[in-house]
Amino acid sequence: MNRIIAAIIVIAGSFVTGFALAQRYDGLASYYGSQFHGRRTADGSTYNMHEYTCAHKSLPFGTKVRVTNLNNQKSIVVTVTDRGPYRRGRVVDLSIAAARDLDMLHKGVAPVSVEVISDNDEKSVNELSAKSQEWQPTKKTMEFKLDIKKLNKEFTFPNLLHDHQVS
């Protein structure tokens, strides 16, 4: 039971302190055709096929991502400005400039890895993760009540994360 409690503490701590910031998406990339040049994107900007932008289904606008073509290992950094793609298996729609630099214009789609490298405040994910790992638990943060099967007990684990030992 103590191992379950320890797991709950570690998982809860990861959400509170942001250990789960790094995100990676693998799948197919496609690109916007020139017919979309000059149209409005979901973030309100105007699509420019010569800029390094992309569409992603859920990442916040302004997020910078590194897209790597898994066929040739070429990679570029683009900014999320739109929503999509809406075809199964696709993880990102790229601008023509980005697709050209990844050598995927001829085929139209390519297997890619998409890695979040910064949020829209320009802070790198590694920088945010490093700050979150500076957090150290205190006795107060490790005290909580656990109610399982109408059993109400108070547990205190002041050194749980420091010692990495649970009995």
N, C-alpha and C positions, 0 to 999 in steps of 0.2 A: 504494500500500500504506500509506503514511503517513496518507492520508485515512481509510482503514478503521480504523487504530489510533486516530486522533483521535476518530472516531465512537464507537468502543468506550469510550474514556476518558470522553467526555461522557455517554454513556448510563449507564455504571457509576457515574459521579459523581452522576447524578440519582437513582439508586436509593439510594445510600449517604447522600446529604445530604437527601433528601426533596423534591426539586423537583416530584415528581409527586403532591403532596398534594391539590390541588384536584380535585374530582370532580363531574361533572354527568351526570345521567340524564334523557333525554327519552322520553316515552311517555304512556300513559294512567294517570290516577289514578282509583281508585274509593274507596268508603268503607265502613266497618263499619256494619251496621245496629244498631238498638237491641237486638236479640236477644242481642248479645254483651256488653252492658253488665253489669258485675259479674263477668265471667269472667276467669280467669287468662290473662295474655299469656305469650309465650315467655321474657321476662326475669324472670318471677315476680311481676310487679305485677298489680294488678287493673285491667282495662280500664274507663275512665270516659269515656263518650261526650261529656262536657262539657269534657274536657281536650284540649290540642293535642298529640296523639300520632299515630304512624303505624307501619305495618309495612313493612319493606324486606327483600329476600331476603338481603342480605349485609352491610350496614353494621353496625358494632358497636352494641350496645345503648347508649343514652345519647347517641348522635350527634345533633346538631341539624342539621336541614336546612331550607333555604328552598324552599318549594314555590310555584311561580308558575303560575297558570292562564293558558295561552297564548291563550285566547279573550277574556279581559278584562284581563289583566295584573295581577290582584290576587294578592298573595302573603302568605304566613304562614310562621311558623317553628314546626316541630313536632319532637318528640323520638322517636327510634326506640325502641319498646318491644316490638315483635313481629316475627314473620317472615311473609312473604307479599309481595305477592299471588301467587297461583299460576295466574293466567290469562294466556295469551299476550298480549304487548304492554303489559301493565300494569307500572308501575315502583314504585308505592306505593299502599298502602291507608291512608286517612285516617280519623281519628275524625270523628264527626258534626259536632262544633264546627268543626273545620278545614274540612270540606267545605262547611259553611254559609257560612263567611267567604270561601270561594273562589267562592261562587254556583254550586255544582255539584250541589246536592241534587236538583233537579228532574230533570236528565238522568241522574244516577247516575255518570257518568264524564265526564272532561274531559281534553284534552291538557294536559300539564304539563311543566315543567322542574323538576327536583329538584337543588339544589345543596348540597353539604356545606359547612356554615359553621363547625362546630366538632366536635372529637372529644369523647369522654365525660369528658375532663379539663377541659372548658370553655375550651380554648385555641383561638382562632380559627385557621382554616386560613391566613389571610393572615399572622398573627403567626408561625406555624410556618414558612411559606415565606420570610418575611423573615429569620428566623434562619438558615435553610439557605443563603440566598444570601450570608451573611457569610463562609461557608467559603471559604478561599483555599488553592489547592494549594501544596504545598511540593515541593522537588526529590525528597524521599523518597517522597511520595505519587504522584509521576509516574513512578517507576521500576518496571518490571515485566518479566517474561520473556514472550515471545511464541513459541509453538511452532506453526508452520504447515508442514504437509507435511514433518514431521521436520526442519525447519530451526529450530534453536534460537539465537535472537539476543536480546541484551539491548538495549532501547531506553530512552533517557532523554529526556524532553521537559520540562525545567524551566520553560519559559515558554509552554507551549502554550496554556493558557487565558487567560493575560494578553495575549499578542500576537494571538491569534485568527488566526495564520498558520501554515499547514502547507505545507512544500515537497514 
